[in-house]
C-alpha cells in the first residue's frame, strides 16, 4: 500500500489482500479517516450479503483475478469535470479554506465499482454452481422415483397372485390389466395401441360404484409401454382408458376407449 494514497487500500483491505505491515498501517489510518472507515463497512456488508446469497466456494483463481483487476485500475481514470463540459485546460482546484481533512482521490469511485463488480461475479458463479447442484439433485430424485415405479411394476407382473383381464381397443389394439390383490396394485399393458393425438394423452382410471378416479397418465412417447396405475386398487371393480388434454383431467372428458373388469382374487 502506498502510504501517500492510503484511501486506495479499502478494497484490498476488505479482501484481506494486504501484507501485514500494510494492513497495520491501513488500520492506523482508519482511526483518523471516517470516509475510509465507512467505505470498509459498506464493502464488508456487501461481501457478507453476497456470500449468504450463494454459499458456494468460488474458483481458486477468482480471488487473484479480482486483486489484479483492482491493482490495474488507472489512477485518475475518471474525466475531470471541466473536460466533460468541454472547458479549457485542466486546472487543479484551489483548496477550500478551513481545517485540513482527508480527501479520497477521485478514482476511488473506480475501486468501488471494481469491487462491487467482482463480488457480483463471484456471487453469480456461486449461483450457477448452486443451480447446477439443484439440477443434479432433482435428476437424482427423479431417477430414484423411476426406479421405485419400475420395481413396483415388476412386482405386480411377477406377483404369485397376479390375475389378468384383456379387451379390444377401437383402433385395433388390445389392453390387458394385471392385478395383484395381495399388493393392492394394478398394471395396464397395451399392445398395438396408437400414439395419442397431438396435445392429448391417454389417462388411466379406476372404476367403481362411486364413479371414476384418476389413476395416472400413460407415456405419450411410449404408447406400448406397461403403466403402473397410481394408488391402491381398493374397492375398484374396473380399469378404464380415456383420451384427455395434456396434463390429464380430474374427471373423464371422453368415453373410455376400453373398460376392463378387474379379475377377482385367486382362489385355491
Secondary structure as UniProt FT lines:
FT   HELIX           3..9
FT   HELIX           10..14
FT   TURN            15..16
FT   HELIX           20..30
FT   TURN            31..32
FT   HELIX           34..53
FT   HELIX           60..72
FT   TURN            75..76
FT   HELIX           81..84
FT   TURN            85..86
FT   TURN            106..107
FT   HELIX           108..157
FT   TURN            160..161
FT   STRAND          163..168
FT   TURN            170..171
FT   STRAND          174..180
FT   TURN            181..184
FT   STRAND          185..191
FT   TURN            198..199
FT   STRAND          200..208
FT   TURN            209..210
FT   STRAND          211..217
FT   TURN            220..221
FT   TURN            223..224
FT   STRAND          227..228
FT   TURN            234..235
FT   STRAND          238..245
FT   TURN            246..247
FT   STRAND          258..261
//
